[in-house]
């Protein structure tokens, strides 16, 4: 044995290590693949040896090869062997290789469970650390489930090094095994107060990542994070906490007001944190009910301006980045710094220029769109390099076309901009310009005549655009020009001239797909001309145009492109047939026009996906069964040509002598000298310097101005800018005159008119009426609400309520020894044996909960949900309905308890949550009062369905920052309010509780507990019941009548924000629909005309809510206006949820 060890040590001296491998790869650059193949063969031999040091060396080299792109999955088992080595240096190599090549599809990964568990419990902290680091890279759902308890135990390790790594890897465990989040969260929360700053930072990082996706579940941590923010000196922790508050503030309105002051102090204290502080301050301002936070926004913008003006390019870039975040919520605060953003377009750093372009996208309005685009066009002309110029072109089109051309008031100006962009050479975005031309011409009917005239100009000057088709992508605009002139040929003034331009021989040099569009649309144009000539009675002109088509079309029939050839052949035969009919003097124009009848409207991007699958169609079934492998192997293709070997053999060339070579060389030089397109070689440097003439000897060539530098007849966008300014000036003068008249007539309303002036300035009327065609969707299209949600989103499973009490079933699985006695139990005691298998137990339990056999907790949660859905009904109605529901549920519960009386889980639940059969399940109704805008009254009905006597009932609700329960003086927030009655068996009663609130623009859920004493013959027991109160936005509305005149004035005031929804699948009558909205959402009908109705309501804080409800065949659209946009959005969401159940 000793001799064997000595021999192994000597062999290792001559083995190649990683350094030798790298040196060898560098020395074999010409045959690198061959050398690496040899090395892999050597590594395979090394892995067969018993010496763990040799195996570790081989795995180390494999790790390097994997970085070069070679597959090493074949060595997965050997990697696990090295992972299990007792020596840390070997173990580290094994975990590094595993972290690089192991994934969920690796078969042998299940063998690592016990080894990793052993390393996690190792007394050596570095073994534990390397195991945690490696596991984070290849953790699978099975590994996460089996090791979650071990990792959670390490979160309380004595070494901060281990605690920090354990906290960080828990995030990966949560993603793979979401069920571990609730049991592990209390310990994760404890780590926020860990004495070690590294562990604390890790806990903050994990919670911030969790809250970034599902922030509503982490609202309860706001006080703890606020304490950390005000006390921590770690800049990194501050950044993370401020990001977290940015996600929480939209959900909790009062949190923003509390954060304004500390964040403002942070802006003054930390220069480098200005960016994030400003971003989060803006998000804070999203909270409604906070009218006075403009000062903090202005402070952030001023600080950011200082950064943008700084000479440091990094600070300038970060300042622009933060400014773009503010722009999303407070565009007016950023728009005042438009001059500074435009200056950044001249910066030498391209990344800063691109970031400034992104800012300009959000800064445009109807008022400044033309000005911004004009400056961008100047930069397009001055731009150096095609990349930045293409980016400018893309941004101009994006800015103008955003939000369905919302900011364009003059589409003639936009068409002229697109035409000016066609003069760019070398751009690769010709197809983008063409797509915009097509989109505008199709969607905006009022602009078609102008668009057709400009496209005709482009077709007339196609020889200038298509001069460099090989290196210039701008010829793509001819595709759009030909299509528009053909589709809307009725707007052409000189149709004959345009047709002749499309039939020019030069057109055959264009790309094939453009020629195909030319051919298809010239026949549309021909049909339009033919109709005009026939209506005018000019038969000779009609025959001439037909003869022209017959003469010119053969050049397209001979095209090398199959599509062009096919279309031209079909059309040529059609024209020849028309010519025969014309000779017989038969009118054919109407029939030819009928070939192209109808309009081609734009199709929605998701239209194809929305086409419903016909009944009985299986898209996964084979149309033709694929042939079997054996048949395909037996059949050998028969060759009808010579053997492939003969075809690929090198042809024999006769050897040429020196004279023949010299003769050919002279002939080639002569041919190159006579070729005007051949670029001659430049003279040698010495000769060039000697023969350089002076400035006066530079030859001057006269430019042939018969070839225009710009496309003639094209509009200049500057002309339309001037016309638009004049039009707006006239419009403003007319408004001022009207205002003066109104001031004289109604002097009492001077202040209100003045306040509306600033808003009406932005609402600039378009130059002409624009009717934008919407995109078409197929019939019976499926709803598109869930299209943008990824069904495989790993964060969706982490949307878990963390404040619910932890049930026994939610404990982390722990490895236990097998109980041998359980195998000897008789069949009657079989159910306890099933507890050994964790996975079947979990599935069986879920199945039982669904069937409501053992799901008492589920019944309670379902009851709360039903109460929330019925909260909008009146107390009288609810008493009748909920009594019936409770009687049915009580019967179900009693049956369930009798059936599983001896269940072990039943006893646990009864002890933890109280005897559910004896618990009073409250129903409630929330009512507001216009006299007090900060209070609501909640009426709760208690009914005792048990045979016991209930007394000493006390109700307590957990206050939030926005909503608090009104308690007697001297009581703390933890004290409940006594219910002023007792409940004998079968008796119900009602109690009222008052809540104070700050903001009503968002719905809110409050958790509460009802504690009581159950008294029966066996004695008294203290029980409690957890529940939730759902304060919806509709519960803050009060049904208020409104006359049509007052309703119209309210809509015309301009103070209201607008939003709308559409609900499909509505089958109930319109009258029933209105009654449902009035009943559930507290609205009153102002006026009804056929299937349209105006509705009105008012909140307890004075918000006006106006609705226009329109009923279609199977859908309902609701357009809403409200003085608060957040309140309106939430109300419409609640209505959508209500109507979707109709």
N, C-alpha and C positions, 0 to 999 in steps of 0.2 A: 504493500500500500504506500509506504514511504517512497519507494522507487518510482511508483506511478505519479505521485505528487511532484517529485523532482523533475520527472520527464515532462509533465504538464507545464511546469514553470519555465523549463528551457524552451518548449515549443512556443510559449507565449512571447518569448523574447524576439522570435522571428516572425510573429504574426503581423499583419498590416493593421495599424490602428487608423483612426479617422484622419489624422494628419497625413498619413501615407496615401490614403484614398483621395483626399483633396489634391495632393501634389501630383498624383498619377493622372487624375482627370485633367489637370492643367497641362500636363506634358503630352496628352493624347488628344489634342484638339481636332486632328483630322479624322481619327477613328474613335471618337468618344463613346459612341453607342456600343461598339465592339468591346472596348475596354471595360465599360460598366457591366456588360453582360458577363464578362469573365469574372469580375469582382463579385457579382451576385452568385455565381456558381461557387466561388470560394466561401462566401458567407453561408450558403446552404450547408456546406461541409462543416463549417465551424459550429453551426447550430445543432449539429448531430452529436457533438461532443458532450461529455458529462460535466466538464468544468464550467461553473457558472460565470467565471470571469471571461472566458472565451465567448460565451453566449452574450454577455453584456456588451462586449466589444463589437460583436456582429450586429446586435440590435442598434447600437450607436451609429454604426455605418449605414444601416438600413434607414434610420431616421433622417440622415442627411440625403440619402437617395430619394426618400419620399418628398423632401423639399424641392428636389429637382423635377418632380412630376412622375416618378416611377411608382407603380403599385406594389405595396408590401403587405397587402391583406393576407397573403398566403402564410405570413409569419406571425399571425395573430396569437397562436397558442404559445409560440416561443416568447413573445412579448410578455404574456401572462407569467411565464416561468421566471423571467427576469424581474417582473414586478414583485414576485413572492420571495425574492432574495432577502437574506437577513441583513446584508450590508447596505448601508444607506446610499452609497455612491452607485451601486448597481440598481437598487430600487428606483432611484431618481431617473436613471436611463429608461427603465421599463415604463414608468408613468409618463415620461415625456413622449415616448413612441406611441403609447396608448392614446394620449390626448390628441395626437396628430392623425391617427389612422382609424381609431374606433368610432363607430357611429351606431345608430339604432338598428341597422341591418346586420351588424356583425354577429355571427352565430355564437361565438365563444364568450360573448360579453357576460352571459349569465354565470360563467365560472368565476367571475371576479368578485361576486357579492361577499362571500365569506372572507376573502383575502383583504378586501377594502375594510370590512368591519373589524378585522384583526388589526389593521394598520391604524384605524381610527382610535382604537383603545390602547395603542402602544404607549409605553411610558416615555418614549423618545418623542419630543414635540415636533422634531423635523420629519419623522416618519408620518406622523399625523398630518402635518402641513402639506407634504408632497401628495398624500392620498387625497386630501381635500381639493388641492389645486388640479390634480389630474381628473378627479371625478367631475368637476365642474364642466369639463370639456366633452365628456362622453356620457353624461347621466341620461338614463332612459326612464320611462315611467315605472318599470319594474324595480330598477335600482333605487329610484326616488322613494317608492313605497316601502321597500325593505330597509332602507338606511335612514329614513326621515327621523325616526326616534333617536338613533345614535348621533346624528348630526345635531339635533336639538339639544341633546345632553351636553355636547361640546360647547354650546353657547354659554354654559356656566362653568367652563374650564378655568382653572386657576391662572393659566398663562394668557395674557392678552393677545399674543401671536395666534393662538388657536381660536380664541373667541372671535377675533376679527374675521378669520377665514371661514369659520362656521356660519357667522351671520351673513356673509356675502354669498356663500353657496346656497343658502336657504332660498334665495330668489330663483335659482335654477330649479330647485326642488319644487317650489310652488308652481312653476310653469309646467313641469312634467307631472306633478301629482297635486292638483289644486285642493284635494280634500285635506291636505296637511296645513293649509293656511290658517284655518280657525283654531286648531289646537296649539299651533306654534306661535300665534300672534301675541298672546300675553307675554311670552318670554322675549319676543322680539321688541315689544314695547318697553320692557325693562331695560334693554340695552341702550335705549336713548339716554338713560341717566347713568351709564357706565362711567367709572372714574377714568378709564383710559380713553384719550381722545380718538385713537384709531378705531376702537370698537364703536364708539359713539358715531363717528363719521360713517362707518359701514352700515350701522342701523339706519341712519338718516338716508343714506343712498338707497337701501333696499325699499324702505317705506315710500320714498319719493318716486321710485320707479313703479311701485304698485299703484300709488295714487294717481300717477300720470294718466293711466288708462281708466281707472274707476274711482274718481275722486270722492264721490258721494259716500263711499264706505269708510272714509277716513276723516270725516268732519269732527268726530269726537276727539281727535288728537290735536285739534287747533290750539287749545290752551297750552298744551305741553310744548308744541312747536313755537308758540309765541314766546314762551319763557326761554327756550333755547335761542331764539333769534335775538332777544334783548340782552342775553348774558354771554353768548358765545363770542370768542375772538377769532375763531377759525374762519377765514374768508371762504374756503371751499364749502363748509357747512352752511354758511350764510347764503351762498348762492343756491344751494339745493333747497333750503327752507323757503327762500323767497319764490323759487319756482313752484314749490308745493302750494304756497298761499295763492299763487296765480291761478292754480286749478281749483282751489277751494272757494275763492271769493265769489264767483258767479252763483254758487249754490247757497251761500250764507250771506245775505245782504248786509247785516250789521258788522260782519268781520272786516269789511273794507274800511269803514269809518274808524275802527280801532287801529288799523295798520297804517293809516296815512301819516301820522306823526312819526312813528319809529322809522318808517322807510325814508321819510324826508330827512331825518337826522343821519341815516346811513349814506344818503346821497352826498351830504356835506362832509361826512367823515372819510369815506373811502372813494378815491378817484376811480379805481379799477372796477368797483362794483356799481358805478353809475349806470352801466348798460343794463344789467339785470334789474337793478332797483327801479329804473325808469320803466322797464317793460312790465314789471309786476304792478307798479303803481297804476299803470294804464289798465291792467286787468282788474285791479281793485275798483277802479272807477266804473266798471261795468255794473256794479251793484246799484240798483235803483234806490231811491229814497235818500240819495246823497247829493244834493244839488251843489254843494260848495266844495268841489275838489278841483276846480279849474286851475287854481294856483299851483297845485302840485304837478299837474300836467305841464303847465308852462315852465315850471322849474326844470322838469326832466328834459323838455325840448331845448331849453336854453343851454343846459349842460351838454346835450348832445351836439348842439351847434358848435360849441367850443371844441369838442373832439373832432368834428368833421373839418374844422378850419385848421386843425393841428397839422404840422409838417410831417409827423410820423404817419406813415402809410397804414400801419396796423391799427392805430387808433382811429384813423379816418374810416377804414373799412368797418370796424366794429361799430362806430357811430352811425354809419349808414344802415348797418344791419339792424340795430336797435330802433332806428327811426322807422324802418319798415314795419316793425311790430306795432309801434304806436299808430301808424297810418291805418291799420286795420280797424281800429276802434275810434280814433279821433282824427279823421282826415283833415279837418279844418285847422287843427293846431299845426300840422305839418305843411299844409299848402302855403302857409305864409312864408315858408323858407324855400320856395320854389327856385329863387335865384341862386341859392347856394347849391341846390341839387344840380341845376343846369351847369354850374361852374365845374362840377365834378366830371362832367362829360369831356372836359378838356384835359383831364389828368393823364399823366404818362402811363400810369398803372392800369392795365386793361381790366383787372378784377374790380377796381373801384369804379371804372366806367360802367361795367356791367351791373354792378350793384345800384348805381345811380339810375340806370335804365329801369331796373325793377321797381324802384321808388316812383319813378314818373308814371308807371302803369297805374298805380293807385291814386295818384294826385290829380288825374284829369277830371274835368267837369265839363259841362256844356259850354261854360264861359271861356275856359282856357285851353280847350282841346286844340283849336286851330293854331294858337300861339306855340304850344309845345311841339306839335308836329312840324311846324315851320322851322323851329330851331333844330329839330332832329334831322330834317331834310338837309339843312346846311351842313350838319356833321356828316351826313352820308356822302356829300360831295367832297368833304375834306378828309374822309377816313382813309387811313393807310392800312392796306392789308384786307383781304377779302373776308376773313373771319369776323372781325369787328363790324365791317360794313354789312355783312349778312345778318349779324345780330341786331344791328340798328334797323334793318329792313323788317325783320321779324317782329321787333318790338313796336314799330310804327303800325303794323297791321294788327297786332294784338291789342294795342291801346285803342285803336279805332273800332275794332269789332267786338270788344268786350261787352258783356251783358246784352247781347242781341242788338248791337249798335245803339246803345242807350244814349251816348253822349254826342252823337252826330246830329246836327240840326240841318245840314245842307249836304245831301248825298252827291250833288254835282261836284262839290269840292272834293269829296272822297274819291269819286271816280277819277278826277283829274290827278289826285295824288298817286293813285295806282298806275295811271298812264305815265306819269313822270318817273315812277320807279322802273318802268320798262326800259328806260334809257341806260340803266346800270349794265355794265359789261362784266362778265366773269362771275356773276352771282349764281349760286346753286339753288336759289329760292324762286325760280320762275314759276314752278308749279304752285307755290303758295300765292303768288300774285294772281295767277289764273284762277285758282279756287275762290279767291275773294271777288274777282270780277263776276264769276258765275253766281256766287252766293248772293251778291247785292242785286244783280239783274233779275234773278229768279224771285227773291224774297220781296224786294221793294218795287211794287208795280209802278209807282209814280216816276221812277228814275229810268224806266226801260228805254224811253225814246232817246234820252241823252246818252245812255250807255251804248245803245245801238249805233248812234252817230260816231261815237269815239272808237268803237270797235271797227267800224267801217274804215276809219282813218288808219287804224293799225294794219288792217288787211291791205290797204292801198300802199302802205310803206313797209310791207313785210320783208322786202329785200334788204332794208337797213337792219331790221331786227334779226333776221335769219342769216346774216352775213358770216357769222362764226358759229355755226351750229355745233361744231365739235367741242369747242371749249366754252361755249356760252349756253347756260340753261335758260336764258330769258326767252328763247323761242317758244317756250311752253305757253306764253300768253296768247300765241296765235291759236292754240287749241280753244281757249275761252272765246277769243274774238270770233272765230268761225262758228262756234256753237251758238253764241248769242245772236249773231246776224242771221243765222238760219232759223232759229227757234222763234225769234221776234221780228221776222222779216217785214211785217206790216208797218213797222216804224221807219224803215229805210227810205230815204229820199231819192238816192241814186242807186236803185237795186241793180240795174244793168252793169254799172261800173263796178260794184262790189262783186258781182258774179264773175266778171272778166278777171278781176284781181285774184279770185280763188282758182281760176282755171289757167293761170300763168304756168309756163313750163318750170319756172324757178321753184314752184311748190314741191316738185318731186324730189328736191334735195332735203326736204324736212324729214324728221324722224317718222317712222311708219305710223305710230298711233295718232300723230297730228294729221297726217295725210288722210287717214281713215275718217277722222272727224270732218275734214274738208269735204271729202266725197259725200258723206252722209248729209251734210248741211247745204251743199250746193244744190242738191235736188229739192230741198225745202224751199230754197230761194228761187229756184227755177219754177216751182209750183206757184209761188206767190206772184212772180212776174207773169206767168202764163194766165193766171186769173185776171190780172189787171189788163192785159192785152185783149183777152176775150171780151171782158166787160166793155172795153173801149171800142171794140169792133175792129181792131187792128190785126187782121189775120197774118199779114206779111211779117210784121214784127214778131209775132208769136212763132212763125215758122223759122225766122232768122235765129231766134234764141235757141230753138230746138236744134237747128243745124250746128250752131256754135257748140252746144253740149256734145253732139255726136262727133265733132271734129277733135275736141280737146280731151274727152274721156279716155280714149285708147292709151294715152300716156300713163294713166293710172292703172289700166288693165295690165300693162306690162311691168308693174311694180314688183320688186322682189319680196315685198311684204305680203303675206298671204291674206291678211285682213283687208288691206287696201285693194288687192286684186279681186277678192270675192265681192266686196261692196260695189266696186266700179263695174264689174261684169254684170251684176244684177241691174244696176241703174242704167247701164248702156242699153241693155235689152228693153228695159221699160221705155226709155226715150225713143228708141227705134219704133216701138209699137205705137207710141203717141204720134210720131211723125206720119205713120201710115194712116192713122185716124184723121190727122190734120189735112192730109191730101184729100180725104173724102169729105172734108168740112164738117166733121163731127165734133161738137164741143166736149172737151175732156177735162177742163180745168177743175170743175167741181169734184170729179172723181179722184184726180191727183191730189187735190187739197185734202180730201178725206183720208188719204194715207197717213197724214200727220196731224189728225185732229186731236184735240185735247192738250192739256198742259202737264208738264213733268214737274211736280212739286217736290221739294226736298224731303227726304226720308230721314226719320230720327235715327241716331246711331244705334240704338238698342232695338230697332224695329224687328230685325230678323230674330233676335232672341225672344221677342215677345209674341211671335206667332205661335198660337196654341197647337199642340201636337194633336192631330186627328185621332179620333177614338179608334182603337184597335191597331194602331201603327206602332210597331216595336222598332225603335231606331237602332237598337243593339243587335238585332237579328241579322244574320248573313243574307245578302241577296243571292249570292252563289256560294255554295260551300267551297272552301279552299281545298285544293288537291292535297292528298296525303304525301308525306315525305318520301315514302317508298316509291310511289309512282313517279315523282319528280326526279328521283335518283336513277330509275331505270331508263327513262326516256332521254336519249342523247340527241341534241339538235343536229339536224342534217345540214351540212354546209353545201351551198350551191356554187360557192366561189372556190378559189384556190385555197390551199392550206394557209393558216395564219402565219406559220413560220416563214413561208415563202414571201408573204406580203411584208413582213417586218424585217426581212433581211436587207442588208445595206446594198444599194445599187453600186455597180462597179463604174467608176469614172476613168476614162483614159488619161494617162499621165501626159501633161503638157510640157513642152520644152520652153526655154527662156524666151525665144522669139515670140512665141504665141502669148506668153504672159505679158510681155512688154506691149504687144499690139493691143491686147484687151485693156490694159491699163490706160493707154493713150486714148482709146475710144471712150472709155468711161469718163476721163477728164474732159474731153470735148463735149460729151453729153451734159455734164454738170455745168460747164461754162455757158452753154446755150439755154439752160433751164432757168427761167426767171424766178422760179420758186425755191431754188436751191440756195441755202445760206453758205456763202463762201467763207473759207477759213480766214481768220485775221492774220495780218503779217506779223513777223517776229518782233519782239519788243524793241530791239535795237533800231531796226528800220523804222518802226513807228515813231520813235522819239526824234529821229533825224529828219523825217519828212513832215513833221507837224507844222502846218502853216499858221500864220498869225490870224488874229481875229478878223482883220480886213479881208482875208482871203477865203473866209467861210462862204460857201455858195448859198445864195438865197433863192428858194424855190417858190414860185407863185402858187397859192392854194387854188384848186379848182372849186370855186364856190357854187358850181352847178350841182354839186353834191352837198345837201344841207347838213350842217352839224347837228341839228335837232330835227325831230320829226315834224314836218310842216302841218299846220292845221290843228295841232294838239293844244288843249287849253292849259293855261298856267294857273296853278293853284293860288298864286298870290292875288290874281284877279278876283277869285271867289272869296278870298279872305276880306278884301276891301268891300265887296258887295255885301258880305255878311255883316261887317261892322256898320255899314250904312243902314242896313235893314234893322239891326238891333237898336241903333240910335233912334230911328223913327218909332220903333215899337215902344221904346222907353218914354219918348215924348208923349205918345198917345196915352200911355198909362199915367203919366204925371198929370195930364189934363183931366183924365177921369177921376184921379184922386182929389184934385182941387175941387171938382164938382161935388164929390161925396163929402168933402170936409165942410163945404158951405151948407149942404143939406143936413148933414149929421155931424155937428161940431162936438156933440157929446161923446162920440166914439173915436176921437182923434188918436188917443193913445194906442188903441187896438190896431188901427190901420197902420200906424207907424211901425208897430212891432212886426207886422206881417210883411213889411217891405223887403226886409233882408232875405226872407225865404223865397219871395216871388222873383227876386233877381236871378236866382239859379234856375228857375223853371222857365227857360227860354223856349218860346214856341218855335217849331221847325219852319223852314222856309216854305215848304208845301206839305200837304197832307201825306203822310206815309202810312201805307198799309202793309205791314210786314207779315208775310205768309208764314204760318207755323209749320213745324215738321209733322209729317204724317206718321201715324201708327196703325198697325193692322187692327182689324175688327176683333173684338173679344180679347184685347191685349191683357196680359196678366198685370197685376199691380206692380209698380216699380219702387216701392218704398224700401225694400230690402236688397236692392240690386248692388248698392255700393258697400254692403256689409260682407266681409269675408267670412264664409261659413267655417273656415279652418283657422280663424283667429285664435291664437293660444291665450290671449288675454281675456277672452270672453268668459272662460271658465273661472277666472279669478274675480268675477263680479259677485262677491259673497258678502253677506251681511255679517260683519265682525262683532256687532254689539249683541247679538242673540246669545242667550245662555248656551253653554256647551253641553250637548247631549252625550250620553254614554257611548252611543254608536259612533261618535266622531273622534274617539281616541285613536292615537297613532298605533299602527300594528307593531307588536313587540314579539320578538322571537321567543317561543316557549318550548320546553321539552314535551314530548308526546306523553299523553296520559294513557298508560297501558290498561288501567282498570276500566276505562271507558269502553274498551273493545269487548269486555265481558258482560256488559249490561244487557238485559233482555230487550226484546223489540219494543215493549211498551215505553221504555225510557230512551228510545232512539234519538229524539230531538236534541238533547244536550250533546250527543256525540258530534253533531254537525258543527259545533263551535270550533273544532280543530281547524277546519278549512276556512280561511278568512275570506277568500274571494267568493265562494258559493254563498256564504252567510250574508255577505253584503248584497249580492244580487237577490237572494231570497227575501231579505228584509225590504229591499226597494219594492219587490213585487207585492209583498204583503201590505206595504204602505199604500200602494196604488189601489188595492182592493179594499182598503179601510178595515182590515181585520185587526191589525195591531197598531194602526196609525193614529193614536189619540192626538199626538202633537200635530200631525198633518191636519186633522180635523179642526183643531184650534186655529191653525194658521189660515186654513180655508175660510173659517168663519170670519176672521178679521178682514180678509180680502173682500168677502161678500158685504161686510158692513161698510167697507170703504166705497164699494160701488153703489151702495144704496144711501150714502150719506146725504145726498142732495134732496131726498124726499122729505115731506113734512112729517112731523111727529105722529100725527093721527094716522096717517097712512102706514107708517112704519110699525106702529104698534100691532096692527092687524097682520101685516105680512110677516114680520119677524117672529111673532108668536107661533105662527104656523111652521115656519122654518125650524124654530127651536124644538118644537114638539117632535118633528121628524128626526132631527139630529139627536135629540135625547134618546129616542127609541133605538137608533142605530148604535149609540154609545153603550146603552145598557145591554144590547145584544152582544156587542163586541166584548164587553167585560165578562159576560157569562160564558162566552165561548172560550176565552183565554184567561180564565180565572187563575190558573196555576202558572201562568207564564212568568218567567223571571224578569223579563223586560217590563212587564206590566207593573210589578211592584216597584221597580226603580223609578219609573215615570211618576207613579203616584206619590212617592216620597219627595221627588224633586219638584214637581210642578203642582202638587195638590191633587186631590181627588177630582178628576175632571167631570165626573157625573154630577158632583155637588157644586161645581163652580157656576156662578151667575155670569152669563155671557152678555155684555152690555151692547145695546144699539144706541146710536147717538145722532144728533142733528145739530149743525152749526148755523147760527143765525147772526147776522150783522145788524147794526143800527146806524142810521145816517146821523143821529145826534152825537155819536161818539165814534170818531174815525180810527181809534186805536184799540177798540175792544170788540170781542165777539163772545157770544154766549153759546156754550155747548150743553145741550140737553141730553142726558144719558138715561136710558130706561133699563132698570134692573128687574129680572124675573127669576124667581127661584123655582126650578123644575124638580128639585130633589124632595126627599121626605124629611130633611133635617131643617133645623131652625138656624138662620144666618143672622149674626149680630156683629157689632163693632166693625162695620165696614169702613174702610179708609182708602181713598183714591189719591194717588200721587202720579204726577206727570213730570218727566225729565225736561227741564227748561232748555231752550236753545237760545242763541244770541238774539234771535228775532222774536220768538214767541215765548211768553212766560205765563204760568198760571197765577191768577190773582189769589194770594193767600192772606189770611188774617194778619194783622199787625203783630210784629214780634216773632213771626214764624220764619224759619230758614227755608232755603230752597229744597232741602231734603225732607222737610215735613210734608205729610199728606194732609188732605182735607177730609174730615169725617163726613160720612154720608148720614144725613139727618133722619134716618129711619132704620128699622130692622125688617127682615123679610121672613115671614112664616112660610111654610111649604105651600107652593102653588100661587103665591102672591107676587104682583109686580108693582113697581113704583118708579117715579121719575125724580131725578135730581139735576140741578143746573150748576154749571161751573163757568166762571168768567176768565177769559184769557186776554192779556194785553199783547199787542204786536206792533212792530215798527213798519215793516214793508209787506205789501200784499201782492206783489207782482209775481211771486213764485209759490208753487205748491210746496207743502212741507208735511213731514210725518214726525210725530212725537211719540216716544215710547212712554208707556205708563204701567203702573202696577196697582192692582186692586187687592188689598189684604182684608181678610175677614175671619171670623171664628165660626166653625161649624159645630153646632150643639145637637147631640142626639142621645139616645138611651145609654150608649156605651161611654159617653163622656164628651169632652170638648177638644177640638183640634184647631190649630191655627193654620190657615191655608192662604195661598196667594195666586193671583192670575196675572200674567203679563199680556198686554195688548198694545195696539197702536191707534193713534188718532190721526186721520188723514185730513189735513186742511187743504182742500183744493182751491184753485183760484175762483171757481164758480161760487164757492160758499161765501166769498166776500162780496158778491154782487147782490143787489136788492132790486126786485122788479119795480121799475119806475115807468109810468106812462109818459109818452112823448108825442106831441102833435107834429104833423108833417111839416109845417112851416119852420118850427124850431129845429126839427131834424135836418132840413135842407140847409139852414143857416150854419148849423154845426159842421156839416160836411164841407161847406164852402169856406169856412174860416181858415183852413190851411194849417191848423194846429195839430191835426191828427196824423198818426203814422198808419201805414197801410200794410196788410198782409192778407194772404188768401190760402185756402186749402181746397182740395177736391177729393171726394170720397166716392168710390165706385161700388157697384153691387147693392144699391138701395132699391128695395122693391116696395116699400110702404107708400101710402098716399101722401100727397104734399101736406094736407091738413094734419094728418097724424104726425108727420115729420116736424111741423111747426110746434105742435103741442108738446112733442118730446123735448125740443130745445127750450121752450118756455118753462117746462116743468123741471128739467134737470139743471138748467143753467140760468134760470131766473131772468128771462128776457120777456119783453112785451112786443107785440106786433104793432108797428106804426102804420104800415100800408101794405096791401096785398093786391097784386095784379097778375092774374092767371097763375103761372108757376114761378113767380118771383115775389119776394116779400122783403120789406125793410123791417129790421128789429132793433130795439134799443134797450140798454140797461146801464146802470150806474153803480160804481163800487162805493164802499163805505168811506173811501178817501177821496171821492169826487172824480174818479176817472170816468170819462164818457166812453162807452163802447157801442159802436154802430155796426150792424151787419146787413149785408145784402145776400139773401139766400136764393139760389136759382136751382131749380130741379130739372134735370135732363131725363132721358129715358130710363137709364139705370144708374144715374150718378147724381151727386149734389155738389155744387160748388158754392163756397161761402167766402165772400170778400169782406174783410173786417177793417175797421178803422178805430183807433184808440189813441188816447193822449199818451200812453206809455207802450212802447213797442214790445217790451218783455212780457208785460201782462197780456197783451193781445196774442202773442205767439203761444203762450201757455194755455190761454183760453181756447184757442183754435185746436191745439193738440188734444185737449180734453173733449172738445166737441167731436173731433175725428174718432176718438176712442168710443164715444157714446154711439155715434152713427154707424160705426163699423159693425156693431152688433145687431143692427136693424135687418 
